[in-house]
Amino acid sequence: MIPISICIIAKNEEQYIGECLRRLSLYDWEIVVVDTGSTDHTVEIARTYTPNVYHFNWIDDFSAARNYSIAQASNDYILVVDCDEYLENDDMAAHTISSLPQMISPYQIGILDRFSPSAELSTSGESTSVIHERIARFFNRKFTHYKGTIHEQLVSKTGKASEFIPIPLAFYHIGYQSMDIKKAKASRNISMLEAELEKKRDDPYILFQLGQSYFGLSNYEQALPYFEQALSMEVNEQEEYVQTMVESYGYCLIYLKLFKKALELEGVYSVFSRRADFVFLMGLVYLNNAMFEDAVREFLKAATIADYAAVGVNSYLAYYNAGVIHECTGNIPEAAMLYKKCGDFAPALQRLTQLTDPRCD
């Protein structure tokens, strides 16, 4: 079996790093932890799981820290993990882990699954939904490294476009646990992104990340122009960040009640309707424009699409929204049928009770 090194960068992660390393230590991996200036017990906790703990002076550059951690590894095949990401330990994970290097060539990059709370939080500080992401984390360091001071990306050292290969390995991202932490990290990211934008004015990826930072803070008015500027540039429509940007842009328009403008997304429907999230978004666009038949059609179509990012857009949320429209337009049997498809989704169960309990008449 070809050996693998786990590379982690950390700063003040004592709340998470213990469980992260505990799960990783169940497998025969080298674990490398690079601390960038912790003032809590992060380093001490890390040393209970691995002797490979190093220090890196923070220079406002995530790629520099990542690449330093990779340089400390003994092995060429690298799996990068964040402290607040917990490996799903199951039989599939064990099988995948034992054969990871055989799944990709040295020139390819492995894409893993990550499930995390959405960027948007309710007023109580809880996440409003779960997001499914595909993240590039497994690679051969001889041919791949990190680039970008923030929201760093894996790129080929050869200058050629990298090929990304899905790998059946999943992590749970604990994410932001409070609004205060979320705001502090977003402010840090925005400052770093603005500095990066000064150097690269024509980089749509930086504009996208700035928009996402404001979007995650529910500051849609500030997010919108960044999305608009990036989308006015030449972008690769097949890249996942572009798909996400179009969807975030659409939600900005809805949240800002620019419903008619949101209908302009019909012009890119054929390009982005490969993912359930976009089709679900179009259902909301039509709903907010009182185009109810079109909205139902899109919600039901979303439920048939396997590719998704936000959990529920191709299942219970899609059926629920279509059910609500049918209920409001008087088609009670169809509404009840759709609510039943929502499983244990509480709002659907409540609506179903209202429809079927004679005491609620």
N, C-alpha and C positions, 0 to 999 in steps of 0.2 A: 504493500500500500504506500502510495506517495505521501510523504508527510505534509502537514498543513500548519500554518501559524495563524493564530487569532491576533489581530492588532486592534487595540482600543486606545483612544485618547480620552483623558478625564480631567475634570476640575470640579472639586466640591460635589462629588457624586456619592457620598457615603450612604445616602438614602436608597440608592439603587444598585451600586456596583457589586455588593455582596451576593445578591440573588442572581445577577447577571453572570458572575464568575462561577457561582455554584453549579449552575446548569451547564455551563461550558466545560467545567472541569470533569464532568462525567465521561468525557471522550478523550481519546489519546491525542490531544492537540498541544502544541506549544502555545502559551498565552503570553502576549507582550502587552504591557500597560505603560503608556506614556502619560505622565501627569504634567499639566501645564501651569501649576501654581496653586494647588489645593491648600486651604487653611483649615480643613476639617480632617476626618479620619480616613479619607479616601485611600491614601498611600498605604496606611497600616492594614486596611482591609484587603487591598489588592495583594499585599505580600503574604497573606495567609493562603492564597491560592496559587501564586506564581513567584518565582525568584526574579523574573524578568520585568522589573519595574524601573522605569527611567524618568528623568526630568527633562522638559523642554521649555525654554523661556518663551512665553507667549508673545507673538509679534503681530497679532491681529491678522492671522493668515491660517485658515483651517487646513489648506492643502499642505503648507509647510509642516504643520504638526503631523498630519496623516503620513506624509512621505517620510518623515523622521521615524515614526513608529514602524513603518514598513522596513526601513533600513536596519532596524534592530533585530528583525526576525532572522531565524536560522534557515528558514525554508523559503522557496520561491513562490509557492502557492499560498495566497493570502486570503483570509476571510475577515473583513472589517466589521466590527460590531460596536454599537454605542452602549454606554453604561445603562441606559434606561430601556434596553431591548432585551427581552427574555426569550431564549430559544424554546420552541415548542418541543419538548422531549417526548417523542412517541416512537413507535416501531418504524414508521416511514422515515423519521429524522435519522434514526440509527442506521438504516439502510443507505440513505442518501449520503450521510457523513462518511461512511466507509468507502464510498466510490466517487466522491466529489471531483478529484482531479481527472478521472476518466470521463466525466460528463462534458468537459469542454477542452478545446485545444489551447495551447499556450497563448494564442493570439485572441482568444475570445474572452468575454466577460460574463460571469454568471449573474443572473437576475433572481433574487429571492423575494418571497412574499412577506409583507409586514402589515400587521393590523394594529391600528392606533385610533385613539379618540380624535374626532374631527377638530380642526383648528378653532371652530366656533364653539363658545361655551355659553351655557344658559346663565341667567342672572344669578343663579345659586352657585355658579362656578363649575358645574358639571358639563361634560361634553354632550352635545346634542345628537351625535351619531358616531358610527364607527367607519373608518376609512381603510380601504384595502389598497396598498401600494405595492408596486414592483420596484425593488431597489437594487442597484448595481453594487455588489459587494464582494464577489469572488473572482480572483484573477491571478495571473502570473506576473510577478513584479518585474521580470526581465523585459516585458513588453508593454506594461501598463503602469500609469502613475496618476496622481491627482493633480488637478489644475483648478485655479480659482480660489480667491481668498475666503469666500463664504459661499455656502451651498455648493461646495466643491464637487467636481465631476471627474469620473474616471475617463481618461483618454489614452489612446495608443501613443507609445513613444515613437512609433514609426511615422506618425503624421497621417496615417490612413484612418478611414472611418472604422470604428470598432464594431464587431458583431456581438450582439447580446443574446444569450441563451438562457431560457427559463430553467431553474433548478427547483425541485420540490422540497424546499426548506422554508419554514415559517418562523417569524419572530413576532412577539407581542410587544408593542411599543407603549410603555406606560404613559409617556407624554406629559403634558402640562397638568399639574395637580392643583393649581390655583390660578386665579386671574392675575394675581400680583406677579407670580413667576412668569406667566405667559406674557404679560406686558413688558417685564424687564428684558426677557429674551428677544421680544419683537423690537424693542427700542435699540438693543445692541445690534441686531441684524440690520435694521434700517440704517443706522449710522455707518456700518461697514459697507452696505450695499451702495449708499450714496457716495461714499469715497471711491468705490470701485467704478461707479457710473461716471465719475469725473474723468477717469482714465479711458473708459470705453463707452462713449456716448451712443454708439450704434449697436450695442449688444442687446438683442431682444430678451435674452435669458435673464440678464440683470434686471431689466425693466419688469419682466414677469415676476421675479422674486420680490421686488419692491411692492408690486401690486398685491401679491399673495400675503406679504407681511401686513399691509394695511387691511386687506380683506379678512385676515384672521382676527384682527382687532375690531371687526365690524365697522371699520371706517371706509365705507364704500365710496364716498365722494372723493377721497384721496386715492383709493385703489384704481378707480375707473380710468383716469388719464394715463396711468402707467400701462394698463392693459391695451388701451386704444393706441398708444404710441408703438408698443411692441407689435401689435397686430397689423399696423400700417407698414411694417418692414417685411423684408423677404425672409420667411421662416419655413422650416421643413415641417409640413403638416403631418408627417408621420411620426414626429417625435412626441413622446408622451407629455412633455411639459407644455407643448402647444395645444394639445387636446385639453389639458387641465386649464390652461389659460382661457381658452374659448368658453369653457363651462363657467369659470369664475367670473368672466366678463358678463356672461348672460345673467348670472345671479345678481351681480351688481346692478344691472339694468332693472331687474325685478324689484330688488330691495329699494331702489331709488324711484320706483314707480314709473319708469320709462318704458311702459308696456309696448307702445307702438314701435319704438326703436328696437325693442327686443325681437320683433317680428323679422327684422333684417337678418337674423340668424338662419332664416329659411334659405338664404343664399349660399350657405356653407353646409347645408344639411347632408348632402351626399358625401362630403369629406369626413365629417365628424360623427355621423350616426352609427359608426362601428362600435361605439361604447354606449352601454345602457344609460350612463349618466347624462350624456347629451340628449338622448331621446326623451328621458324623463324630464330634463330641463325644458325641452320643447313643449312637453305636456303642460308644464307650469306656465310657459309663455302663452299658449293658447287659452288656458284656463283664465289667466288674468286679462285676456282680450275678449272674454265671453264667447270663445269659439269652442263650445263644449264637446261637440262631436269630434273635432280634431284633437282635443285634449285627451279624451278617452282613448282614441286610436293610438296616440303616442304612449300613453301609460301602459296600455296592453302590449304594445310592441316592445317597450322597454323590458317587460317581464319575460320576453323570449330571447333576450340577448345575454350571452354568457359572460362577456367581458364587462367588468364594472370596477369602480373605485370605491364609491360610498355604499356601504352595506344597506340593502333594502330597496335600492332603486330598480332592481330587476326582479323584485319579489314583493314582499308585503307592503312597502310604501307605494309601489305602482298600483297594486290591486286596491289598496285603501283609497287612493285618490280617485281612481276610476269608480269605485263604489260610492264615494261621496257625491260625485257628479250625478250618477244614476239615481241616488236617493233624492237629491235636490230637484231633479227633473221628473220625479214621480215613478220611476221604474224600480219599484221596491224589490221584486223578485231578483232582478239582476244585481241590485246593490247587495242583497243578502248573500247571494252566491259569491260575489267578489270579497265581501268581508270574511266569509268562511275560508277563503284562500290565504288570508293573512296570518293564519296560525294563531300564536298567542300574543299578537300585537294588541296591546291593551286598548287603544282607541277603537280598533275594529271590533273587538269583543263588546265594548260598550255600545257601539252603534248597532251591533247585531242584537244585543239585548233589548235596546229601544225598539227595534223593528219587530221582534218576535214576542215580547212580553205584553200581553193584553193590558196589564195594569199600567203600562206606560202610554196607553192611548189617550 
